[in-house]
């Protein structure tokens, strides 16, 4: 056929234009049988690729797409800082998108980035695994961070949230706490659910009662949880919040209500955002290594873009950081950061 096009080849091979293009461009995510069928159709039709179009299809954008639940707050700022640090050393730049905690916006962000980036870093703890998988094209390299368990066969990084929560509860138990309240993150968020599970496991194992208050990972919900506890005259001697921002909200509310930390109430968070060591008293927490995790995600993605196969799940194990909110008997009791933190 004179002047056969890629559409003619795709039609003759009974595949999509995108599949035909991938097969003829030598991409490695094409089944051998499909590649052979496309190549046979191209030969039969006398198809000759347009040099300019082929060059364009193989071009690199030197851009990494990043889809996050939010771009505000210290956790995400630290994660982006680590990614940007690593990307800049490799001559790449980031294209950021925000889900605003809405899974549908996350799906739209993935659609919008197709063809504009060489690969994706996706953090979507609240997005259904099937929905995420259906909108991640197999041809686009990706690293999934703290996403729900899935069958994507992608490179993944996951915080061991449950183990981290258990370690924090065990630390509170070692400080003599026996009535530990958990302020949980939003239900359906994989991080929040796993941290709740770790709390329940450790407290139940100690043969103690459990008390969970629903929060949303924002500072205000930590303050609201304390207000509810005091209003209902709940007897508690410790609070373990599902993240540092809720713990800081709880800290302010407790202090405003005349409760001394840690003398009256011991308080702990999770993540170790920079603000955790700057508040007074300093907040005991579980260190995730947020910026390093961002850098690691970019490093793994760049290797995949370069052709390295990577389907492994990398566990990020949080470390206990002990500060003033859980040790001593008064607000002025000094603590040594790093004691028990593995530093």
N, C-alpha and C positions, 0 to 999 in steps of 0.2 A: 504494500500500500504506500503510495507516494505521500511524503510529508505526514507519516503517522505520528499521532500525539500520544502523550502518556495516558490520556483518557481512552484512546483506542486500545492501548495495551491492557489497561485495567479491565475494559469491557471484554476483550478477548480471553483474558485469564480468569474472568468472573471474580474479581477482587475490587476493593475500593482503590481510588486513585492514590490515597495515602499509602496503602499497602504496596501498591505497585512501585511507587517512588522509593519506599524504604528498601524493597527487594533489589531494585536496580542500582541504588546508591550503596549497596553492600552493608547495610545496617545489620547488627548481629541479633536483633530481636525479631527476626523473621524465620518462620519454620522452613526447613530445607525443602519440603514438598511444595510450599507456596512459592519460594524463590525460584525453583526449577520451572514451575508453571508460568511464572511471569517472564522469566528469561526466554523460555520457548516461544511465548506469544510475541515478545519484542523481536526476536530473530525472524519469526514467520512474517511479521508485518514490516520488517526492515526499519524498525524504529531506531532513530539516532538522537540521543539526548542533546538538548540545547545547552551549549557550553555555559552560557551566562546563567541559565536557570539552575543548572547543576551546581555551579559555584555558589549560588545564593542558597540552595537547599542545604549545602554542607557548611555554610558559614557559621562561625561562632559569634555570639552576641557579647561574650565576656560579662554576662549578667547572670546573677543568681536570684531567682524569685524566692521570696520569703513570705509565708502566710502564717500569721500569728493570731491568737485570740484577741489581742489588744496590743497597742503600741504605747500605752501609757502605763505608768507605774514602774517601780524600780526593778522588778523581776524582768520585764520585757526590755527595759532600757539596758540592763546588764547583758542579757542574751544577745541583743543586737550589737552592743559594743564588742563582744567577743567575736561575733560573725564578721563585723566590719574590719576588725583588726586582722583577722586571718585572710579575708577576701582582698584587702588592700595589698598585702604582701604578695599576693598571687596575681596582681594586675586585674582584679575583677571588681565589679561593683554590685550593690544590692538593690533589688526592686522590692519594696515592702508593701504589704497589703494587710489590712486589719479586718478581722471577722466581726468585731464588736459583739462577741459572744453569740453571734447568730450563725448557725451552721449553713444556712442558705447563702449568706454573704461569703462564707468560706468557699463554697462551691463556685460562686460567681467569680471570686478572685482567681481560682484555679483556671477557669475558662479564659479569663482576661489575659493571663500570662502565657498562654499557649503561643509558641512562635516568637516570643519576646525574650526568653531566657534559655540558658543552656541546661539548667536543672533547677530543682526546687528543694527548699527546706520547709517542711510543713509541720507546724505544731498545732494539733487540733484535738485536744483532750475531750472536747464535748461533741465531736462529730461522729455519727454512726459509721462504723467501719465499712459497711457495704456502700454507703453514699460516698465516702471518701474514695474508695477504690474505683468506683464507676466514673469518677471525674479526674483520675490520675492516668493520663495516657501511658501505655506501656513503653512508648518510645522516649519518654522524658525521664531522665535520671532524677532520682529523688531520695532524700533522707527524711524519714518520718521521726519526729521527736514527741514523745509522750502522747502517742495516738492510741486509740483503742486497739486491742488485739485483733489482728486481721490476717487475711490470707494473701497479702500483696506480694510476698517474697521480695520485699524491699529492704534496703539498709535501714535499721531502726536504732534509736537511742531511747531508753526508758529509765526514769528515776525509779529506784526501788522504794516506792513510797511507803508500802506496808512495813518493810523492815525499818525504815527511818522512824515511822510513827511508834513502832514497838520500842525502839531504842530510847526515844524521848520519854515515853511512859515509864520505862524501867528506871530512867534517871530520876523522874519525879518520885517514884516509889522509894528509891534509895534515899531521897531527901525526907522521907517520912510521910509523904502525902498519901492519903487514903480515900479522898473524895474528889476525884479528878473529873472535871467537866471538859468535854471536847466541843469546840466551836468548829463545825464542819464547813467545808466549801460547798458549792452548789451540787446537788444531786445530779448524776448523769455525767459529771466531769470525772474523767478517769483518775486524775490526781486526787481529787477530793474523796472519791469513793474508796480508793486504796488506803489513803491516810486514815479515814474513818475505820476501815477494816482492821488496820494495824492497831489503832487505839482500842477497839473492842476486844481484839484478841489478847492484848497484853493485860488489860484490866480484868477481863474474865479469867484469865489464867491465874491472876493474883487473888481470885475469889472475892472481888470487890464489885460494887454496883457501878453501872454505867449511866452517864447522863450526856446526851448529845443535843446541842442547839444548832439549828440550821443557820448558816451564814452564806456569804456570796463571794468571799475572798477580798472584800473591800473593807477599808478601815471602819467605816460607819457600822457595818454589821457586827464587828467586834464590840464596839461600844453599846450597841443595842442588845447584844447577848448579855453583857454585864448588867445592864438596866433590868432585863427580864429576870436574871438570877436574884438580884437584890429585891426587886418588887415582889417576887414569889417566895422570898425568905428561904432560898435553897441553901443548904449547908454544904459548903465546898471549901477545899483548902488549896486547890490548884486548878489552873486552866491551861489546857493544851489547845492552841488555836491551829487550824489547818494551814495557815500561812502567816508570815510575819506581819502583813498589813492588818489583819484582824487582831493579831496579838497586840500590836501597837494601839489600835483602837480600844482594846480591852484595858491596856495599861493606863491610858488617859482617863477612862471612865472609873476605874478602880481608885486611882489617885484622887480624882475629883470627889469621890464618895468617902474619902478618909481612910481607905484601906492601904496599909503599908505593904510594899512589895520589896523583898519576899517574906517579911515577918508574918503578915496576915495571910497573904495569898501568894503562891508561887505561880509563875507565868512563863510559858514557852511558846515558841512559834515554829516555823518551818520555812526553809529556803536560804536564810542568811543573806538577805538583801543588805546593801551598804548601810541603810538607816538602822538596822538592828544593832549595830555596835555604837551608833551615835546617840541613840535615845538614852535617857537616864531614868532608872538604872538600865544598864546594857542588857539586851534581850538574849536569853538562852534560846538556841535554835538548832535546826539540822542544816548543815552546810551542804548545798547541792553543787557549788562551783559553777555558778550560772554562766559567767563570761567564758570560762574554759569549755563549757558544754557547747556554747555557740560556736566557738572556734573549731571545736572538734567536728561539729556537724558540717561546717564548710569544708574542712580538710577531707572528710570522707566523701562529700559530694564531688569535689574537684577530682578525686581519684576515680570515681565512677564515670564522670564525664570523659576522663582520659582513657576509658576502656576497661578499668579494673572491675571485675565482677564482685559484688558485695551484697549478700543477702543476710548478713548476720544481725543479731539483736544485741546491742551493747548496753549493759546495765550500768547505771550511774548510782553508786552507793553513797548515800548521804552520810556525813560525819557529825557527831555531836559536838557542839560548841557551847561550853558552859560559861555563862556570864552572870551578872548580879541578880537577875530576876528569879533565879532558882536556888541560890546558895546564900548561907548566912541567915541572919535574923532581923536585919533592918535595911532600910534603903541605902545606908552608907557602908554596908559591908562590902569590902573589896573582893573581887574575883579575878582569877587569872584566866584570860581568854586562851583557849587552846587546851586547858586541862580537861582531858577526856574527849578532846576533839580530834585527836589523831594528827595534830599539826607538828 
